[in-house]
């Protein structure tokens, strides 16, 4: 039988609850108490016209499991592992939903008969004829129908008898649906009464195709806190921390393992089968199923412990599978220790010489859990052959999967569960074939299982760095001119550039020399160059960045050549040639300064600078330290007015410059922005939204060197305090990015040189980078997108970062906050918890987790997270907010 047919019932994932592992759900006394509560209050709050919420959630979970496990044979081992892990989580969530439906049915039982009948009719009508349901969807409701059938059977009224028949007919129809999908619809479906389910005859492949339009495997995994990393490069293997996986067994050797028991019925049946075939098994037992630990630390065994003792007497091995089957990768501290140690104590109470084997539920571990195992002398045992008996109810399918995998692996540890009837039926099919094929069956004697040798990780590539010794800047902004028209945004532009140089580009604050308004006189400006940077102050490996925001002017000389000027605050429009600063002076200053690279960025318009065209090679970073560079980028040419209408109080040119320096101008992804890249991003972008044509070139004396900004990694953990851009800024950024994308691609980017002519700049090719660098790059891109409120794209970027580096706590938090911003609080909480597993000291993640839990009305979990935040960061600016949040929860 083909696998895609077998998944058909992955099927009655909800129907698998019969005999399923359920120890984490309500105890009998809890259920009775709840039922009593319903009896006293249910009549007044039961809405028979409304479908229970868990009914639809049940279907969603069922569909997601199908999508996760469809085309199983095409998945890589890593994809298979994570799909199984999330699939099991979805399966257990559906068990919880089924348990919640018991509450609904308790309310129905307590309601008036007419209400109850109306409620059941409503549910059945949906299952039978819901417009959005496919035939295969209806398999999700098998256990719901069974519950209804049992409840209705207790009444003997005529309406109840009719309902009972209707439910029975529907259950029969489900059997036919499953059977016919198994045959791939080679026969005609049976006919049923008009009120029962009318079959639509969809093919299973068509059903899968429809589900894939609704759900995406990668998104399901991401929603549940998992992102598949990119495949590792050859020669790099994971350090399994001495875990046992089964690949080290001799050829044609298997270990039979059974998880989640002991079960009152099925464990004994499996033991009987093993005895019949005379083969051993290893039973990983959930501590809660065999007993408890009282307040005095005493082990109290229950009746299931007798089943465990029988297993021991039959020669099988007992092993630890945690106390409550919790997702231990999310646990830490006392809770994590108790999950492991309490079951260890209970197993010792059954057998003082208990085995030293442990299996993490879902295979999900963390570093702390591995350390606890080491302390207790336990070994982690995984598997390399998964029967998927937790999801697939068809015994033939389970057996075929195990045998098919073994055909390729030729050895291994097989994962079964001794809590399902289908495992009891599948096991003989597997054993018959393995014995016939000459397989041996291994057990644990303390040292029999071997672990594959781990390879050495490939070292990270060393990134190319610039060779600057000191970084200097002169930043000038003038609004309040004495005799020229006043400007609005120049000072704010200058202050923003100063801040960016210090916080993002590694400039020291004392070396960013700033003049604004009245201080920006001609004499003071020239003094900065001559006195602060001249006279031997600069070293030969220094760089100088000059930014000017103010008026510019162009004067035609008698020779016919244009000469540009920058206008100090005290300049007279009638005396430009005397009290303004000609660009020729700046050229001379640039040539005289003892610095490797100098870049002038002028947010003013002029022409006629007599500049030469800049150039460079693809290997310029290697050569750059040998060549002097003197470059200039201006906002526009002669007679062009600077557009002062940009967002956040900036000119359009400076706003674009700030976006470029935020990382958008890093065209080849090497973490560096050259002057040429800066020009290639800014020029087409500014031209597309204004009447300005920015120009770029090299000053006389330049030897082809290139000014380089080396970006510092962005380490911001997103939170409610993170600033986002205004609607105006987002709209402008969209236009800027669109213009740059249109101008780029494989074609050269055409921009003006400072003499007004065209020059072509070839966009640099993306550099090869290490996984760490790629992850950082993707995270920074995600931050940009988040601030622009492009949440879907930001989610994709943070996902990309985690694929390159699964332990990247920064990206994990940021992905969680993107979910939070989209009001997907459950998904957000999972990623905040992942962040804290990676970096338990990250206070902001506790704050984010508290907010997410509070919005889910999980008040106790919210309080715990908020309290942890205050313990880690009592003096944080967010402390008062958290204290107020705690008051509201108390």
C-alpha positions in Angstrom: 0.0 0.0 0.0 1.4 3.4 -1.0 2.2 5.7 1.8 0.0 8.5 0.7 -2.9 6.1 0.9 -1.9 5.1 4.4 -1.8 8.6 5.7 -5.5 8.6 4.8 -6.4 8.2 8.2 -3.8 10.0 9.8 -6.9 10.0 9.5 -8.8 9.5 12.4 -6.2 11.1 14.4 -8.9 11.9 16.8 -10.3 8.5 16.5 -7.0 7.2 17.7 -7.9 8.3 21.2 -9.4 4.9 22.1 -6.9 3.4 24.4 -4.5 6.4 23.8 -2.0 7.8 26.2 -3.9 10.3 28.3 -2.3 10.6 31.7 -1.8 14.3 31.4 -5.5 15.0 31.2 -8.1 15.2 34.0 -8.2 12.5 36.6 -11.4 10.8 37.4 -12.1 12.9 40.5 -11.5 16.1 38.5 -13.9 15.0 35.8 -16.5 14.1 38.4 -16.1 17.5 40.1 -16.5 19.2 36.8 -19.6 17.2 36.0 -21.1 18.2 39.3 -20.5 21.8 38.6 -22.1 21.5 35.2 -25.1 19.8 36.8 -25.7 22.9 38.9 -25.1 25.6 36.4 -25.3 24.0 32.9 -29.0 24.6 32.2 -28.6 28.4 32.0 -25.4 28.7 30.0 -25.8 26.0 27.4 -26.2 27.3 23.8 -27.6 24.5 21.7 -27.4 26.5 18.5 -23.6 27.1 18.7 -21.1 24.4 17.6 -18.5 23.7 20.3 -15.3 25.6 19.5 -13.2 22.4 19.9 -15.0 20.8 17.0 -13.4 23.0 14.4 -10.0 23.0 16.3 -10.1 19.3 16.1 -10.5 19.4 12.4 -7.7 21.9 12.0 -5.3 19.8 14.1 -6.3 16.7 12.0 -5.6 18.5 8.7 -2.3 19.8 9.9 -1.1 16.3 10.8 -2.0 15.1 7.3 -0.1 18.0 5.7 2.9 17.4 8.0 3.2 13.7 7.2 2.1 13.7 3.5 4.8 12.6 1.1 6.7 11.2 4.1 9.3 9.4 1.8 10.3 12.8 0.3 11.3 14.3 3.6 14.8 14.6 4.8 15.7 12.9 8.1 15.6 16.3 9.9 12.3 17.3 8.3 10.9 13.9 9.2 12.0 14.3 12.8 10.5 17.7 13.3 7.3 16.8 11.4 6.9 13.8 13.8 7.6 15.9 16.8 5.0 18.6 15.9 2.6 15.9 14.7 2.7 14.3 18.1 2.1 17.7 19.8 -0.9 18.2 17.5 -2.1 14.7 18.3 -2.0 15.3 22.1 -3.7 18.7 21.6 -6.5 16.9 19.9 -6.8 14.6 22.8 -7.2 17.6 25.0 -9.9 18.9 22.7 -11.7 15.6 22.9 -11.5 15.9 26.6 -12.9 19.4 26.4 -15.8 18.1 24.4 -16.7 15.8 27.3 -17.4 19.1 29.2 -19.7 20.2 26.4 -21.5 16.8 26.4 -21.9 17.0 30.2 -23.6 20.4 29.7 -25.8 18.9 27.0 -26.7 16.0 29.4 -27.7 18.5 32.1 -29.7 20.7 29.7 -33.4 20.2 28.7 -34.0 17.3 26.3 -35.1 19.7 23.5 -31.9 21.7 23.9 -29.8 18.5 23.9 -31.5 17.1 20.8 -31.1 20.4 19.0 -27.4 20.5 19.9 -26.8 17.0 18.7 -28.7 17.7 15.5 -26.5 20.8 14.9 -23.3 18.8 15.3 -24.5 15.9 13.1 -25.7 18.3 10.4 -22.3 19.9 10.3 -20.4 16.6 10.1 -22.8 15.2 7.5 -23.2 18.1 5.2 -20.9 21.0 6.2 -20.1 22.8 3.0 -16.4 23.2 3.8 -15.9 19.6 4.7 -14.3 16.9 2.4 -15.0 13.2 2.8 -11.6 12.7 4.4 -12.3 15.5 6.9 -15.1 13.6 8.4 -12.7 11.0 9.6 -11.6 13.6 12.2 -14.9 13.3 14.0 -15.0 9.5 14.6 -14.3 9.8 18.3 -16.9 12.7 18.6 -19.5 10.4 17.1 -18.6 7.6 19.4 -18.9 9.9 22.4 -22.3 11.0 21.2 -23.4 7.5 20.5 -22.6 6.4 24.1 -24.3 9.4 25.6 -27.5 9.0 23.5 -27.6 5.3 24.2 -28.4 6.1 27.9 -31.8 7.5 26.9 -34.8 5.6 25.5 -37.0 8.4 24.1 -38.0 8.2 20.5 -36.0 11.3 19.5 -32.9 9.7 21.1 -33.5 6.4 19.3 -33.6 8.3 16.0 -30.5 10.2 16.9 -28.7 7.0 17.9 -29.5 5.4 14.5 -28.4 8.5 12.7 -25.0 8.4 14.6 -24.6 4.7 13.9 -25.2 5.4 10.2 -22.6 8.1 10.2 -20.1 5.9 11.9 -20.7 3.2 9.2 -20.2 5.9 6.6 -16.9 6.8 8.1 -15.9 3.2 7.9 -16.7 3.2 4.2 -14.9 6.4 3.6 -11.7 5.0 5.2 -12.1 1.7 3.3 -12.7 3.4 0.0 -9.7 5.7 0.4 -7.7 2.6 1.2 -8.7 1.3 -2.2 -8.1 4.7 -3.8 -11.7 4.9 -4.8 -11.6 2.0 -7.2 -15.1 1.0 -6.3 -18.3 3.0 -5.9 -19.2 4.1 -2.4 -22.1 2.5 -0.7 -25.3 4.5 -0.4 -26.7 5.7 2.9 -29.9 7.2 4.1 -30.5 10.8 3.1 -29.8 12.2 6.6 -26.5 10.4 6.8 -23.2 11.5 5.1 -23.4 11.8 1.4 -20.1 10.7 -0.2 -18.4 13.1 -2.6 -15.9 10.6 -4.0 -12.8 12.8 -3.9 -9.4 11.2 -4.5 -7.0 11.2 -1.6 -4.4 13.0 -3.7 -7.0 15.7 -4.5 -7.7 16.0 -0.8 -4.1 16.5 0.0 -3.7 19.1 -2.7 -6.7 21.0 -1.2 -5.2 20.9 2.3 -1.9 22.2 1.0 -3.7 25.3 -0.2 -4.9 25.8 3.4 -1.8 24.8 5.3 1.9 24.7 4.8 4.2 22.2 6.4 6.9 24.7 7.2 4.4 27.2 8.7 2.9 24.4 10.9 6.3 23.6 12.2 7.1 27.2 12.8 3.8 27.8 14.6 4.8 25.1 17.0 8.2 26.5 17.7 10.3 24.6 15.2 12.3 25.8 12.2 14.2 23.4 10.1 17.8 24.5 9.6 19.4 24.4 6.3 21.2 21.1 5.6 24.7 21.0 7.1 27.7 21.1 4.8 29.5 17.9 4.2 31.8 16.9 7.0 29.8 18.6 9.7 27.8 16.4 12.1 25.9 17.1 15.2 27.3 16.3 18.6 24.6 14.0 19.9 26.1 14.3 23.4 26.5 10.6 23.7 22.9 9.8 22.9 22.0 6.5 21.4 20.2 6.4 18.1 20.6 2.9 16.8 22.8 3.3 13.7 25.7 1.8 15.7 24.1 -1.6 16.0 25.5 -4.5 14.1 23.9 -5.2 10.7 20.4 -6.8 10.7 20.0 -6.0 14.4 17.0 -4.2 16.0 15.9 -3.0 19.4 12.1 -3.0 20.0 11.1 -0.1 22.2 7.7 0.8 23.5 6.8 4.3 24.9 4.1 5.9 27.1 2.9 2.9 29.2 2.3 0.8 31.1 -1.3 0.6 29.7 -3.8 -1.5 31.6 -4.7 -3.6 28.6 -2.3 -3.2 25.7 1.0 -3.6 27.5 0.1 -7.1 28.7 -1.0 -8.0 25.1 2.3 -6.7 23.7 4.2 -8.7 26.3 2.3 -11.8 25.3 3.3 -11.3 21.7 7.0 -10.8 22.6 6.9 -14.0 24.6 5.3 -15.9 21.7 8.1 -14.8 19.4 10.8 -15.0 22.2 12.1 -11.5 21.6 13.0 -8.8 24.2 11.6 -5.3 24.4 12.6 -2.0 26.2 9.6 -0.2 27.8 10.0 3.5 28.3 7.5 4.2 31.0 5.7 7.4 32.1 6.2 7.7 35.9 2.7 9.0 36.5 1.4 5.7 35.1 3.1 3.6 37.8 2.8 5.8 40.8 3.5 9.1 42.5 5.9 10.7 45.0 4.3 12.0 48.2 5.2 15.2 50.2 7.7 13.2 52.2 9.5 12.0 49.0 8.1 8.5 49.4 7.4 6.4 46.3 3.8 5.3 46.1 3.3 2.6 43.4 -0.1 1.9 41.8 -1.6 -1.2 40.2 0.0 -0.5 36.9 3.4 -1.1 38.6 2.4 -4.8 38.7 2.4 -4.8 34.9 5.9 -3.3 35.0 7.1 -6.0 37.4 5.8 -8.7 35.0 7.8 -7.1 32.2 10.9 -7.4 34.3 10.2 -11.0 35.2 9.8 -11.8 31.5 13.3 -10.4 30.8 12.3 -7.1 29.4 13.9 -3.7 30.3 12.2 -0.9 32.1 13.3 2.7 31.2 12.5 6.3 32.1 10.1 8.4 29.9 9.6 11.3 32.3 6.9 11.7 34.9 4.1 13.3 32.9 5.2 13.1 29.3 5.8 16.9 29.3 7.7 18.6 26.5 11.0 18.7 28.5 12.8 21.0 26.1 10.5 23.8 27.4 11.2 22.9 31.1 14.0 23.9 33.4 15.1 24.0 37.0 13.1 22.0 39.6 10.3 21.1 37.2 12.7 19.5 34.7 14.6 17.8 37.4 11.4 16.4 39.0 10.2 15.1 35.6 13.3 12.9 35.3 14.2 12.1 38.9 10.7 11.2 40.2 10.3 8.5 37.5 13.8 7.3 38.3 12.8 6.8 41.9 9.6 5.0 41.0 11.5 2.6 38.7 14.0 2.0 41.4 11.1 1.1 43.7 10.1 -1.5 41.2 13.6 -2.6 40.5 16.6 -1.2 42.5 18.8 -2.2 39.5 16.7 -0.2 37.1 18.2 0.4 33.7 20.1 3.7 33.0 18.1 4.5 29.9 16.0 7.6 29.4 13.9 8.8 26.4 12.8 12.4 26.1 9.1 12.7 25.2 8.8 13.7 21.6 12.6 13.4 21.4 12.7 17.0 22.6 15.7 17.8 24.9 17.6 20.7 26.1 21.1 21.1 27.5 19.9 21.3 31.1 18.0 18.0 30.7 21.1 16.3 29.3 23.1 17.6 32.3 20.5 16.1 34.7 20.7 12.8 33.0 24.5 12.9 33.5 24.1 13.7 37.1 21.7 10.8 37.6 23.8 8.4 35.6 21.2 8.0 32.8 21.7 7.7 29.1 19.4 9.3 26.4 18.0 6.8 23.9 16.4 8.0 20.7 15.4 6.0 17.6 16.0 5.8 13.9 12.9 3.9 12.9 9.6 5.5 13.7 6.5 3.4 13.3 4.2 6.4 13.4 1.7 4.2 15.3 0.7 7.3 17.3 -0.8 8.8 14.1 -1.6 5.9 11.7 -4.4 3.6 12.8 -3.9 1.1 10.0 -1.8 -1.9 11.2 -0.7 -2.9 7.7 0.5 0.7 7.2 2.4 0.7 10.4 4.1 -2.6 9.6 4.9 -1.5 6.1 6.5 1.7 7.3 8.7 -0.1 9.8 9.8 -2.7 7.3 10.3 -0.2 4.5 12.6 1.9 6.7 14.5 -1.1 7.9 15.1 -2.2 4.3 17.2 1.0 3.9 18.7 1.3 7.4 19.4 -2.4 7.9 19.5 -1.9 11.7 18.1 0.3 14.3 16.0 1.2 17.3 12.3 1.0 16.5 9.8 3.3 18.2 6.4 1.8 19.1 3.8 2.8 21.7 2.2 0.2 24.0 -0.9 2.3 24.4 -2.6 1.6 21.1 -4.6 -1.4 19.9 -3.2 -0.9 16.4 0.3 -1.5 17.7 -0.9 -4.8 19.1 -2.1 -5.7 15.6 0.9 -4.5 13.7 3.6 -6.0 15.9 3.1 -9.7 14.7 3.3 -8.5 11.1 6.6 -6.9 11.8 8.1 -9.8 13.8 7.1 -12.4 11.2 9.0 -10.6 8.5 12.1 -9.7 10.6 12.5 -13.3 11.8 12.0 -14.6 8.3 14.7 -12.2 7.1 17.2 -13.3 9.8 17.1 -10.3 12.1 18.5 -10.4 15.6 16.8 -8.6 18.5 19.1 -6.8 21.0 18.4 -5.6 24.5 20.2 -3.5 27.0 22.9 -4.9 29.3 24.6 -1.6 30.2 26.9 -1.2 27.2 25.4 -3.0 24.2 24.2 0.1 22.3 26.8 2.2 20.4 26.7 5.8 19.3 27.9 7.1 15.9 31.1 9.0 16.0 30.6 12.8 15.7 32.6 14.7 13.2 34.2 18.0 13.7 32.3 21.1 12.9 33.4 23.2 10.0 35.0 26.4 11.4 33.2 29.7 10.7 34.8 31.7 7.9 36.6 34.8 8.9 34.9 37.9 7.6 36.8 40.6 5.7 37.3 43.7 7.8 38.4 47.2 7.1 41.8 48.4 8.3 40.9 51.7 9.8 42.7 52.8 12.9 40.5 55.8 13.9 37.2 57.0 12.6 36.5 60.7 12.5 33.5 62.7 11.3 32.6 66.3 10.8 28.8 66.8 10.9 27.2 70.2 10.1 23.6 71.2 10.1 22.2 74.7 9.6 18.5 75.8 9.8 18.7 79.4 11.2 20.6 81.3 8.5 21.1 84.9 9.1 20.7 86.2 5.5 19.7 83.1 3.6 16.2 81.5 3.7 15.8 79.4 6.8 15.6 75.7 6.6 13.5 73.3 8.6 15.2 69.9 8.7 19.0 70.4 8.4 19.8 70.3 12.1 17.7 67.3 12.7 19.3 65.6 9.7 22.8 66.3 11.2 21.8 65.0 14.6 20.4 61.8 13.1 23.6 61.2 11.1 25.7 61.8 14.2 23.6 59.2 16.2 23.8 56.7 13.4 27.6 57.0 13.1 28.0 56.3 16.8 25.4 53.6 17.4 25.6 51.7 14.1 28.9 52.5 12.4 31.4 52.3 15.3 32.4 55.9 15.4 33.5 57.2 18.9 31.4 60.1 20.1 34.4 62.3 20.9 35.6 61.9 17.3 32.2 63.0 15.7 32.7 66.8 15.6 29.4 68.6 15.3 28.4 72.1 14.4 24.8 73.3 14.2 23.1 76.7 13.5 25.0 79.7 14.9 28.1 77.7 15.6 28.5 76.7 11.9 30.3 79.8 10.8 32.8 79.8 8.0 35.7 80.1 10.4 34.5 77.4 12.7 33.9 75.0 9.8 37.4 75.5 8.4 38.9 75.3 11.9 37.5 71.8 12.4 39.4 70.7 9.3 42.6 72.6 9.9 42.9 72.4 13.7 41.0 69.3 14.7 42.0 67.1 11.8 45.1 68.9 10.4 48.5 69.4 11.9 49.3 65.7 12.3 46.1 64.8 14.2 45.1 62.1 11.7 47.0 58.9 11.1 47.5 57.4 7.7 45.1 54.5 8.4 42.2 56.8 9.6 39.0 57.6 7.8 37.0 60.9 7.8 33.3 61.2 7.0 32.0 64.7 6.4 28.3 65.5 6.3 26.8 68.9 5.5 23.1 69.8 5.6 22.4 73.3 4.5 22.3 75.7 1.6 24.5 75.1 -1.4 25.2 77.4 -4.3 26.7 77.3 -7.8 28.6 80.2 -9.4 29.7 80.3 -13.1 33.3 81.4 -13.5 34.6 83.6 -16.3 36.1 80.5 -17.9 32.6 79.1 -18.2 33.2 76.4 -15.6 30.8 76.0 -12.7 32.0 76.1 -9.1 30.0 74.9 -6.2 29.9 76.3 -2.6 28.6 75.3 0.8 27.0 78.1 2.7 27.9 78.7 6.3 25.4 80.3 8.7 27.0 83.8 8.5 27.4 83.9 4.7 26.0 86.9 2.7 24.1 86.0 -0.6 25.8 89.0 -2.2 29.3 87.9 -1.1 29.3 84.1 -1.9 32.7 84.2 -3.4 34.1 85.8 -0.3 32.3 84.3 2.8 31.1 80.9 1.5 33.4 77.9 1.2 34.2 76.8 -2.4 34.4 73.1 -3.1 37.9 73.7 -4.4 38.9 74.5 -0.8 37.4 71.2 0.4 39.3 69.4 -2.4 42.5 71.0 -1.2 41.8 70.1 2.4 41.0 66.5 1.5 44.3 66.2 -0.3 46.2 67.6 2.6 44.7 65.5 5.3 46.7 62.5 6.4 43.9 60.0 6.2 43.4 56.9 4.1 39.8 57.5 3.0 37.6 60.6 3.1 33.9 60.8 2.1 31.9 64.0 1.8 28.1 63.7 1.8 26.4 66.9 1.0 22.7 67.4 1.5 22.8 70.5 -0.6 22.8 71.1 -4.4 25.6 72.4 -6.6 27.5 71.6 -9.7 31.0 72.0 -11.3 33.1 70.3 -8.7 35.7 69.1 -11.3 35.6 65.6 -9.9 36.9 62.5 -11.6 35.0 59.3 -12.0 35.5 56.8 -9.2 36.3 53.2 -9.9 37.1 49.9 -8.2 37.5 46.2 -8.8 35.7 43.2 -7.4 38.7 42.6 -5.1 38.8 46.2 -3.9 38.5 45.3 -0.2 41.9 43.5 -0.4 43.4 46.5 -2.3 41.5 49.2 -0.5 44.0 49.5 2.4 46.7 50.4 -0.1 44.9 53.2 -2.0 43.9 56.6 -1.0 40.2 57.5 -1.4 38.6 60.9 -1.7 35.0 60.8 -2.6 31.9 62.9 -2.6 28.1 62.3 -2.8 25.8 65.3 -3.2 22.0 65.6 -3.0 21.6 67.1 -6.4 22.9 69.4 -9.2 22.8 73.1 -9.9 19.4 74.8 -9.7 17.8 71.9 -7.9 16.2 72.5 -4.5 16.7 70.1 -1.7 13.4 68.4 -0.9 12.7 69.0 2.8 9.5 67.0 3.0 10.8 63.6 4.2 9.5 61.7 7.1 10.4 62.3 10.8 11.6 65.8 10.1 14.3 64.9 7.6 15.0 65.9 4.0 14.3 63.2 1.5 18.0 62.8 0.7 19.0 62.4 4.4 16.1 60.1 5.1 17.3 57.9 2.2 20.9 58.1 3.5 19.7 56.9 6.9 17.9 54.0 5.4 20.9 53.1 3.3 23.1 53.1 6.4 20.6 50.9 8.3 21.7 48.2 5.9 19.7 48.7 2.8 22.8 49.8 0.8 24.7 46.6 1.7 24.1 45.3 -1.8 26.3 42.2 -1.6 25.5 41.2 1.9 29.1 41.4 3.3 28.2 43.6 6.3 29.9 46.5 4.7 28.7 49.6 2.8 31.1 51.2 0.4 30.7 54.7 -0.8 29.8 53.3 -4.2 27.1 51.1 -2.8 25.8 54.1 -0.9 25.5 56.1 -4.1 24.0 53.2 -6.0 21.2 52.9 -3.5 20.6 56.6 -2.8 20.8 58.1 -6.3 18.0 56.2 -8.1 15.9 56.2 -4.9 16.0 60.0 -4.4 15.5 60.7 -8.1 12.4 58.6 -8.1 10.6 60.6 -5.4 11.9 64.2 -5.9 13.3 66.5 -8.6 16.9 65.9 -7.3 19.5 63.9 -9.1 22.2 63.0 -6.6 25.7 62.8 -8.0 28.8 60.9 -6.9 32.5 60.8 -7.8 36.1 60.9 -6.7 38.0 64.0 -5.9 41.4 64.9 -7.5 44.2 63.0 -5.7 42.1 59.9 -5.1 43.9 56.7 -6.1 40.8 54.6 -6.4 40.4 53.8 -2.7 36.9 53.4 -1.4 35.4 54.7 1.9 33.8 51.7 3.7 31.3 51.6 6.5 31.5 48.4 8.5 28.1 47.8 10.0 27.8 46.6 13.6 25.4 43.7 14.1 21.9 44.8 15.2 21.2 43.2 18.6 17.7 44.5 19.3 15.2 42.2 20.9 11.8 43.2 19.7 9.3 44.2 22.3 6.4 46.6 22.8 9.0 49.4 23.3 10.4 48.9 19.8 9.8 51.9 17.6 8.1 51.4 14.3 8.0 53.8 11.3 5.1 56.1 10.7 2.8 55.5 7.8 4.4 58.3 5.9 7.9 56.8 6.4 6.7 53.3 5.4 5.1 54.7 2.2 8.3 56.5 1.2 10.5 53.5 2.0 8.3 51.4 -0.3 8.9 53.9 -3.1 12.6 54.1 -2.4 13.1 50.3 -2.3 11.0 49.9 -5.4 13.2 52.4 -7.3 16.4 50.8 -6.2 15.2 47.3 -7.2 14.1 48.6 -10.6 17.5 50.3 -11.1 19.4 47.3 -9.9 19.3 43.6 -10.9 21.9 42.4 -13.3 21.9 45.7 -15.3 24.4 48.4 -14.2 23.0 51.3 -12.2 23.3 54.6 -14.0 23.9 57.7 -11.8 25.3 61.2 -12.3 28.9 62.1 -11.7 29.5 65.5 -10.2 30.0 67.1 -13.6 26.5 66.2 -14.6 27.5 63.3 -16.9 26.3 59.7 -16.6 28.3 56.9 -15.1 27.5 53.2 -14.7 28.0 51.3 -11.5 27.9 47.5 -11.6 26.0 46.1 -8.6 28.4 43.8 -6.6 27.6 40.1 -6.4 26.5 38.6 -3.2 29.4 37.3 -1.2 29.8 33.8 0.2 29.2 34.0 4.0 29.2 31.7 7.0 26.0 30.4 8.5 26.4 32.8 11.4 26.8 35.8 9.1 23.8 34.7 7.0 21.7 34.4 10.1 22.7 37.9 11.3 22.0 39.3 7.9 18.5 37.8 7.8 17.8 39.0 11.4 18.7 42.5 10.5 16.6 42.4 7.4 13.7 41.2 9.6 14.2 44.1 11.9 13.9 46.5 9.0 10.8 44.8 7.8 9.2 44.8 11.2 9.8 48.5 11.7 8.1 49.0 8.3 5.2 46.8 9.6 5.7 44.2 6.8 5.0 41.4 9.2 4.7 38.5 6.8 8.1 39.4 5.2 9.6 39.9 8.7 8.4 36.5 9.8 10.1 35.0 6.7 13.3 36.8 7.4 13.5 35.7 11.1 12.6 32.2 9.9 15.5 32.4 7.5 17.8 33.4 10.3 16.8 30.4 12.4 17.3 28.1 9.5 21.0 29.2 9.3 21.4 29.2 13.1 18.8 27.3 15.1 20.2 28.5 18.5 19.9 32.2 17.5 18.0 33.5 20.6 17.7 37.0 19.1 15.9 35.8 16.0 13.7 33.4 18.1 12.5 36.3 20.2 11.9 38.5 17.2 10.0 35.8 15.4 7.8 35.5 18.5 7.2 39.2 18.6 6.1 39.2 14.9 3.5 36.6 15.9 2.6 38.7 18.9 2.1 41.7 16.8 -0.3 39.7 14.6 -2.2 38.6 17.7 -1.1 35.0 17.3 -0.4 34.8 21.0 0.0 31.0 21.4 2.6 30.9 18.6 4.3 33.9 20.1 4.5 32.3 23.5 6.1 29.2 22.1 8.9 31.3 20.5 9.5 33.4 23.6 9.8 30.1 25.5 12.3 28.9 22.8 14.3 32.1 23.3 14.5 31.4 27.0 15.7 27.9 26.4 18.5 29.3 24.3 19.2 32.3 26.6 17.6 31.9 30.0 18.9 35.2 31.2 17.2 37.3 28.5 14.9 39.4 30.6 12.9 41.0 27.7 11.8 37.6 26.6 10.2 37.0 30.0 8.3 40.3 29.6 7.2 39.4 26.1 6.1 35.9 27.3 4.2 37.5 30.2 2.3 39.7 27.8 1.5 36.8 25.4 0.3 34.6 28.3 -1.8 37.4 29.8 -3.6 38.0 26.4 -4.3 34.2 26.3 -5.9 34.6 29.8 -3.2 32.2 31.2 -2.8 34.3 34.2 -0.6 32.0 36.3 1.9 31.5 33.5 1.8 35.3 32.9 2.5 36.1 36.5 5.4 33.6 36.5 7.0 35.2 33.4 6.5 38.8 34.8 8.0 37.8 38.1 11.0 36.3 36.4 11.5 39.5 34.5 11.5 41.6 37.7 13.9 39.2 39.3 16.3 39.6 36.4 15.8 43.3 35.7 14.3 45.1 38.7 15.6 48.5 37.6 14.4 48.2 34.0 12.4 51.1 32.5 9.7 48.4 32.0 9.6 47.5 35.7 6.7 49.7 36.6 4.7 48.4 33.6 5.3 44.9 34.8 4.3 45.7 38.3 1.0 47.2 37.1 0.4 44.1 34.9 0.9 41.9 38.0 -1.6 43.9 40.0 -4.2 43.4 37.3 -3.6 39.6 37.3 -3.9 39.3 41.1 
